[in-house]
Amino acid sequence: MSDAPRAARPSGPGDDRRRPSRDHRDAQGRQRGAARAEGRTARSAAAPAQRARRGDAPRTAALETLRAVAGSDAYANLVLPPLLRQRRLHGRDAAFATELTYGTLRLRGRYDAVLAQVVDRDLDRLDPVVLDLLRLGAHQLLGMRVPVHAAVSETVALAREQAGAGAAQLVNAVLRRVSEHPLDDWLRRIAEAADPAGTDTSARLAVVESHPAWVVRAFREALVGHGRTADELEAVLRADNDAPAVTLVARPGLVEVDELVAGGVDAAPGRIAGTAAVLRAGDPGELAAVRDGLAGVQDEGSQLVTLALAAAPLDGRDERWLDLAAGPGGKAALLASLATQRGARLVANEVHPHRAELVRQSLRAVPAAAVEEIRVGDGREVGEQEPGAYDRVLLDAPCTGLGALRRRPESRWRRTPADLAALGQLQRGLLASALAAVRPGGVVAYVTCSPHLAETTLVVTDALRAAARAGTPARVVDARSVVLALVPDGQPAPDLPERPDVQLWPHVHGTDAMHLTLLRRD
């Protein structure tokens, strides 16, 4: 691109390019040998007012979270909150660290495309901590209302502390080049670089809206396959880059939404699930109802699909329910509280012992009479071990999590198309087990937090064929009518295409992209 910024090459004050450079760096941007030692000496000799201070606590917490995500496959939503508590970051500092961390992770693809135009080497040749520092700086400059001088100087200070003086020089030079153009200019530049002919919409959206190209293509296919139009593609990608609202679930019989909203909590009732309260301000962990297990943090779409299973009509008895893949326990806790009101009992099955313990914690406030067992076992074996033993079965199947990229933004950079094959085999095995475990006339809810057709309609189609061959025939029932009947009074009906399954979308419903298919055993 002819008007793109030239590559930034860091240089110190008074640099004279006619002299041989004494600024020796490796390919990752770090100073080596005597040059690095000289930089340390010069910095120590400078007066305090003449050198940048150390990295501040919110930016340090954000960087440490990014390093944990990259280095140990951790999830930011599990790393950052305890780190904020440990560093005693609250209020505005905690909010700043949270937005900096999640925003950088969500928009990593966009910022890498920007950085590639101003860094004089391939990004994968940079030291990983330096690259994360550049991403953090780019988000402050292009995605937050941080003044340029603060974004650059604070990130440079953090770079000096974490990676040395040479890295700090590189970060300073690159971020100043980034700051020369506003976001709109950069979006135009990276779009033109990705799609110079103007014919590859997926490539353009991949960099501008910061999703891997294969996810962009999969979302296009999913929109059309689930009864919407490809014209919504840009909207759903943009919604993935917005911070999601914190939504509470009021577990029926334990606490009501009205009690949460009226109890000094700054929250509003949900739009599509009668158990939901959308938190407008505050830390949910500080609420007594959440600490005591009467309420929890749960996406409204996740609540809705659970409520739909409990509301689906069935033939005959309604006494024994199963959550086949129950960890970490949010849906199980909602099901168990509903079971309490209906005189039913819940069995919660989870294959991983540590996740089974999370289920136990989630169910701690539910009356013991409603919980028959929390067990550790392979859900694929339950149908053979207990054929026809349950009236309702929830299968919240392990999936790519492409429907929850707002909450787990690192997933978009970890998942690959190769994951679909292994997950698809597991999903089919679990659904076959669920259909065998439910009695004739009973209902199975097949749920994924992914709209991908390979994890939704294709799995259901294959499972129904396999069930018919196995002697456990089933059919799809109308989940749409069940969901519409659950909408709280006074709320408009959600926009759902005329089809028997339900696919939620963040840009339409404000929820994660949850999928629901209801199946009844014949």
C-alpha positions in Angstrom: 0.0 0.0 0.0 1.6 3.2 -1.1 0.5 5.4 1.8 1.3 2.9 4.6 3.6 4.0 7.3 7.3 3.1 6.8 8.8 0.4 9.0 9.8 1.7 12.5 13.3 1.2 13.6 14.0 2.2 17.1 16.7 4.6 17.8 17.8 6.5 20.9 18.2 10.2 21.4 21.1 11.7 19.5 21.4 8.7 17.2 23.9 9.4 14.4 23.4 6.9 11.5 26.8 7.9 10.1 28.4 6.1 13.0 28.5 2.3 13.4 25.6 1.3 15.6 26.4 0.3 19.2 22.8 -0.8 19.7 23.1 -4.6 19.3 19.8 -6.5 19.4 18.8 -10.0 18.6 16.0 -10.9 16.2 13.4 -10.6 19.0 14.2 -7.0 19.7 16.2 -7.6 22.9 19.5 -5.9 23.5 22.5 -8.2 23.8 25.7 -8.2 25.7 27.5 -4.9 26.4 24.8 -2.8 24.8 22.2 -4.1 27.2 24.5 -3.5 30.2 25.3 0.0 28.9 21.5 0.7 28.6 21.0 -0.4 32.2 23.9 1.8 33.4 22.7 4.9 31.6 19.2 4.4 32.9 20.5 4.1 36.5 22.6 7.2 36.2 19.7 9.3 34.9 17.8 11.5 37.3 14.4 10.1 38.3 12.6 12.8 36.4 14.4 11.9 33.2 13.4 8.2 33.1 10.1 6.5 32.9 8.7 4.9 36.0 8.0 1.2 36.3 4.9 -0.3 34.7 1.8 0.4 36.7 -0.3 -2.3 38.4 -3.3 -2.5 36.0 -1.1 -2.8 32.9 1.2 -5.2 34.6 -1.8 -7.4 35.5 -3.0 -7.3 31.9 0.5 -8.3 30.6 0.8 -11.1 33.1 -2.6 -12.5 32.0 -1.7 -12.3 28.3 1.5 -14.2 29.1 -0.4 -16.9 31.0 -2.9 -17.3 28.2 -0.1 -17.6 25.6 2.3 -19.7 27.7 0.1 -22.2 29.5 -3.2 -22.3 27.5 -4.9 -20.6 30.5 -8.2 -18.7 30.1 -8.2 -15.0 30.9 -11.4 -15.2 32.8 -9.8 -17.7 35.2 -6.4 -15.9 35.5 -7.3 -12.2 35.7 -9.9 -12.0 38.6 -7.7 -13.7 41.2 -4.8 -11.6 40.0 -6.8 -8.4 40.5 -7.7 -9.5 44.0 -4.1 -10.4 44.8 -2.9 -7.0 43.6 -5.8 -5.3 45.4 -7.0 -3.6 42.3 -10.5 -2.4 42.5 -12.9 0.1 40.9 -11.4 2.0 38.0 -8.0 0.2 38.1 -9.7 -3.2 37.9 -12.0 -2.0 35.1 -9.0 -0.6 33.2 -7.1 -3.9 33.5 -10.1 -5.9 32.5 -10.8 -3.9 29.4 -7.2 -3.8 28.4 -6.8 -7.6 28.8 -10.0 -8.7 27.1 -9.9 -6.0 24.4 -6.4 -6.9 23.5 -7.3 -10.6 23.2 -10.4 -10.0 21.2 -8.8 -7.6 18.8 -5.4 -9.3 18.5 -5.9 -10.1 14.8 -6.7 -6.5 14.0 -3.7 -5.2 16.0 -1.3 -7.7 14.5 -2.4 -6.5 11.0 -1.6 -2.9 12.1 1.7 -3.8 13.7 2.8 -5.8 10.7 2.8 -2.5 8.8 5.1 -0.6 11.2 7.5 -3.3 12.5 10.6 -4.0 10.4 10.4 -7.8 10.8 7.9 -10.6 10.9 5.9 -10.5 14.1 6.7 -14.1 14.9 10.4 -13.1 15.1 9.6 -10.7 18.0 10.1 -11.9 21.6 6.6 -13.0 22.7 6.5 -10.6 25.6 7.5 -7.7 23.3 4.7 -8.6 20.9 2.2 -8.7 23.8 3.4 -5.3 24.9 2.9 -3.9 21.4 -0.6 -5.4 21.3 -1.5 -3.8 24.7 -0.2 -0.5 23.5 -2.1 -0.7 20.3 -5.3 -1.4 22.1 -4.8 1.7 24.4 -4.2 3.8 21.3 -6.9 2.5 19.0 -9.4 0.8 21.2 -9.5 2.8 24.5 -9.8 6.4 25.4 -6.2 6.6 26.7 -4.2 9.7 25.7 -1.3 9.0 23.4 1.4 10.2 25.7 0.0 8.0 28.5 -0.5 4.9 26.3 3.0 5.1 24.9 5.0 6.1 28.0 3.3 3.7 30.4 3.7 0.8 28.0 7.3 1.7 27.4 7.9 1.8 31.1 6.4 -1.7 31.4 8.5 -2.9 28.5 11.7 -1.6 30.2 10.8 -3.4 33.4 9.7 -6.7 31.8 12.0 -7.0 28.7 14.9 -4.5 29.0 15.9 -1.1 27.6 16.2 -2.3 24.0 12.7 -3.7 24.0 11.5 -0.5 25.4 13.1 1.5 22.6 11.4 -0.7 20.0 8.0 -0.5 21.8 8.4 3.3 21.9 9.2 3.6 18.2 6.5 1.3 17.0 3.7 2.7 19.2 4.5 6.2 18.1 4.1 5.1 14.5 0.8 3.5 15.4 -0.4 6.7 17.0 0.2 8.7 13.8 -3.1 7.5 12.4 -6.6 7.2 13.8 -8.5 3.9 14.0 -10.6 4.5 10.8 -7.4 5.0 8.8 -5.9 1.9 10.1 -9.0 -0.2 9.4 -9.0 1.1 5.8 -5.2 0.3 5.5 -5.4 -3.2 6.8 -8.6 -4.0 4.8 -6.8 -2.9 1.6 -3.8 -5.0 2.5 -5.9 -8.1 3.2 -8.1 -7.7 0.2 -6.4 -5.5 -2.4 -8.7 -6.5 -5.2 -11.8 -5.8 -3.1 -13.2 -9.3 -3.9 -12.5 -11.3 -0.7 -14.9 -10.2 1.9 -13.9 -13.0 4.3 -10.2 -11.9 4.2 -11.2 -8.3 4.8 -13.5 -9.1 7.7 -11.0 -11.4 9.3 -8.5 -8.6 9.9 -10.9 -5.7 10.4 -13.1 -7.7 12.8 -10.3 -9.8 14.3 -11.5 -13.4 13.6 -9.6 -16.2 11.9 -10.7 -16.5 8.3 -12.0 -20.0 8.9 -14.3 -18.7 11.7 -15.5 -16.0 9.4 -16.4 -18.5 6.7 -18.0 -20.8 9.3 -20.2 -18.0 10.7 -21.4 -17.1 7.2 -22.4 -20.7 6.6 -24.0 -21.0 10.0 -26.1 -17.8 9.6 -27.5 -19.2 6.3 -27.8 -22.7 7.6 -29.8 -21.6 10.6 -32.3 -19.5 8.7 -30.8 -16.1 8.7 -28.8 -14.2 5.9 -25.2 -13.7 5.1 -25.8 -10.0 5.3 -25.6 -10.3 9.1 -22.0 -11.6 9.0 -20.3 -8.3 9.8 -22.8 -7.6 12.6 -22.1 -10.9 14.4 -18.4 -10.5 14.1 -18.6 -7.0 15.6 -20.8 -8.3 18.4 -18.1 -10.8 19.3 -15.8 -7.9 19.9 -18.1 -6.2 22.4 -17.7 -6.9 26.1 -20.7 -9.0 27.2 -23.0 -7.9 29.9 -22.7 -9.7 33.2 -25.9 -11.7 33.6 -27.1 -13.3 36.9 -29.4 -16.3 37.1 -31.9 -16.3 40.0 -32.3 -20.0 40.8 -36.1 -20.7 41.2 -37.1 -21.5 44.7 -33.9 -20.1 46.1 -34.1 -16.5 45.0 -36.3 -14.5 42.6 -35.3 -12.0 40.0 -37.4 -9.4 41.8 -35.4 -10.0 45.0 -32.1 -9.5 43.1 -33.2 -6.3 41.4 -34.9 -4.9 44.5 -32.1 -5.9 46.9 -29.8 -3.0 46.2 -28.3 -4.6 43.1 -28.0 -2.4 40.0 -29.6 -4.8 37.6 -32.5 -5.1 35.2 -34.6 -8.2 34.4 -33.6 -10.2 31.4 -35.3 -10.0 28.0 -35.7 -13.7 27.0 -35.2 -15.8 30.2 -37.4 -15.2 33.2 -34.6 -16.2 35.6 -32.2 -13.6 34.3 -31.0 -10.3 35.7 -28.5 -8.2 33.8 -26.0 -6.5 36.1 -25.4 -2.9 35.1 -22.7 -2.2 37.7 -20.8 -3.9 40.5 -18.9 -7.1 41.1 -21.2 -10.2 41.1 -18.8 -11.9 43.5 -19.6 -9.4 46.2 -23.4 -10.3 46.2 -24.5 -12.4 49.1 -26.9 -14.4 46.8 -24.1 -15.3 44.5 -21.7 -16.2 47.4 -24.4 -18.4 48.9 -25.3 -20.2 45.7 -28.8 -18.8 45.5 -27.8 -17.0 42.3 -25.0 -17.3 39.9 -23.4 -15.7 36.8 -24.8 -17.3 33.7 -25.4 -16.1 30.2 -29.1 -15.5 29.4 -28.9 -17.8 26.4 -27.5 -20.6 28.6 -30.4 -20.1 31.0 -32.9 -20.1 28.2 -31.9 -23.5 26.7 -32.0 -25.0 30.2 -35.4 -23.6 30.9 -36.6 -25.0 27.6 -35.7 -28.5 28.5 -37.7 -28.3 31.7 -40.6 -26.7 29.8 -40.7 -29.1 26.9 -43.9 -31.3 26.9 -43.4 -35.0 27.4 -45.6 -38.1 27.7 -45.9 -39.8 31.1 -43.9 -39.5 34.3 -41.6 -36.6 35.0 -39.5 -37.6 37.9 -35.9 -38.2 37.0 -33.6 -35.8 35.1 -30.0 -36.2 33.9 -27.3 -33.6 33.1 -25.0 -35.8 31.0 -22.0 -33.4 30.8 -22.6 -31.2 33.8 -19.4 -29.4 34.4 -18.9 -26.7 35.6 -22.4 -26.7 36.9 -24.3 -23.6 35.9 -27.0 -25.5 34.0 -27.1 -28.3 36.5 -27.8 -25.8 39.3 -30.7 -24.2 37.4 -32.1 -27.7 36.5 -31.9 -28.8 40.1 -33.7 -25.8 41.4 -36.4 -26.4 38.8 -36.5 -30.0 39.8 -37.1 -29.0 43.4 -40.3 -27.2 42.4 -41.5 -30.1 40.3 -40.8 -32.9 42.7 -38.1 -34.4 40.4 -34.5 -35.5 41.1 -31.4 -34.6 39.1 -28.4 -36.8 38.4 -25.4 -34.7 37.4 -22.7 -36.6 35.5 -19.2 -35.2 34.7 -16.3 -37.1 33.2 -13.6 -34.9 34.9 -13.2 -35.1 38.7 -12.2 -31.4 39.2 -15.2 -30.3 37.1 -17.5 -32.6 39.1 -16.3 -30.7 42.2 -17.3 -27.5 40.5 -20.7 -29.0 39.9 -20.9 -29.8 43.6 -20.1 -26.3 44.5 -22.7 -24.9 42.1 -25.4 -27.1 43.7 -24.5 -26.4 47.3 -27.7 -24.3 47.9 -30.1 -26.7 46.2 -32.2 -28.9 48.6 -30.6 -32.3 48.9 -33.8 -34.1 48.0 -33.6 -32.7 44.5 -30.1 -34.0 43.8 -29.9 -37.8 43.5 -26.2 -38.0 42.7 -23.2 -36.1 41.4 -21.1 -38.7 39.7 -17.9 -38.9 37.8 -18.2 -41.0 34.6 -18.0 -41.1 30.8 -21.3 -39.8 29.5 -21.0 -42.0 26.4 -21.5 -45.1 28.6 -24.6 -43.9 30.5 -27.1 -44.9 27.8 -25.8 -48.5 27.9 -25.6 -48.6 31.7 -29.0 -47.1 32.3 -31.2 -47.5 29.2 -34.5 -45.6 29.3 -33.9 -44.5 32.9 -34.5 -40.8 32.6 -37.5 -38.6 31.7 -35.4 -35.5 30.7 -31.8 -35.4 29.6 -29.6 -32.3 29.0 -26.6 -32.7 26.8 -24.5 -29.5 26.9 -22.0 -31.0 24.5 -18.3 -30.2 24.6 -17.7 -28.0 21.5 -15.4 -25.4 20.0 -17.0 -22.6 22.0 -17.2 -20.4 18.9 -20.5 -19.1 20.3 -18.8 -17.6 23.4 -15.9 -15.6 21.8 -17.0 -12.5 23.7 -16.3 -14.2 27.0 -13.4 -16.4 26.0 -11.7 -14.4 23.3 -8.6 -16.5 23.4 -10.6 -19.4 22.0 -10.7 -17.8 18.5 -6.9 -18.0 18.3 -6.6 -21.5 19.7 -9.3 -23.4 17.8 -8.6 -24.8 14.4 -10.8 -26.6 11.8 -9.0 -29.8 12.8 -10.8 -29.6 16.2 -14.1 -30.3 14.6 -13.4 -33.9 13.7 -12.6 -35.0 17.2 -15.3 -33.0 18.8 -17.8 -34.2 16.3 -17.1 -37.8 17.1 -17.5 -37.1 20.8 -20.7 -35.1 20.3 -22.3 -37.9 18.3 -21.3 -40.5 20.9 -22.7 -38.4 23.8 -26.0 -37.7 21.9 -26.4 -41.4 21.1 -26.0 -42.1 24.8 -28.5 -39.4 25.8 -31.1 -40.9 23.4 -30.5 -44.3 24.9 -30.7 -43.0 28.4 -34.1 -41.3 28.0 -37.2 -43.3 28.1 -39.7 -43.4 25.2 -41.8 -40.3 25.4 -39.0 -38.5 27.2 -37.1 -35.4 26.0 -33.4 -34.7 25.2 -32.0 -31.2 24.8 -28.9 -31.1 22.6 -27.1 -27.9 23.4 -23.9 -26.4 22.1 -22.2 -23.0 22.6 -21.3 -23.0 19.0 -23.3 -22.2 15.9 -21.0 -24.2 13.6 -23.1 -26.5 11.3 -20.7 -29.3 11.9 -21.5 -29.2 15.6 -25.2 -28.5 15.4 -27.5 -29.7 12.6 -25.0 -32.2 11.2 -24.5 -33.9 14.6 -28.3 -34.1 15.2 -29.0 -35.6 11.7 -26.3 -38.2 12.1 -27.4 -39.1 15.7 -31.0 -39.6 14.7 -30.0 -42.0 11.9 -27.7 -43.9 14.3 -30.4 -44.0 16.9 -32.9 -45.5 14.5 -30.4 -48.2 13.6 -29.7 -48.8 17.3 -33.4 -49.2 18.2 -33.8 -45.9 20.1 -35.6 -43.9 17.5 -36.3 -40.2 18.2 -37.6 -37.1 16.4 -37.0 -33.4 16.5 -39.7 -31.4 18.4 -40.5 -27.7 18.1 -38.0 -25.9 20.3 -39.0 -22.5 18.9 -42.5 -22.7 20.3 -41.2 -23.7 23.7 -38.7 -20.9 23.8 -41.3 -18.3 22.7 -43.6 -19.4 25.5 -40.8 -18.7 28.0 -40.4 -15.0 27.2 -41.1 -12.9 30.3 -44.3 -10.9 30.3 -43.9 -7.5 28.7 -40.9 -8.4 26.7 -41.0 -8.7 22.9 -40.7 -12.1 21.3 -37.2 -12.8 20.2 -36.4 -12.9 16.5 -36.3 -16.6 15.7 -36.6 -18.1 12.2 -39.5 -20.5 11.5 -37.7 -23.7 12.1 -37.9 -26.4 14.9 -34.4 -25.8 16.4 -33.2 -22.5 18.0 -30.0 -20.7 17.2 -29.3 -17.6 19.3 -26.9 -14.9 18.2 -25.1 -12.1 20.1 -26.0 -9.4 17.5 -29.7 -10.3 17.6 -30.4 -11.6 21.1 -27.5 -10.2 23.2 -26.6 -13.7 24.3 -23.9 -16.2 23.5 -24.5 -18.1 20.2 -26.2 -21.0 21.9 -27.8 -23.8 19.9 -30.8 -25.9 21.0 -32.4 -28.9 19.5 -35.2 -30.8 21.4 -35.6 -34.5 20.7 -38.3 -36.9 21.9 -37.8 -40.6 22.0 -40.4 -42.6 20.1 
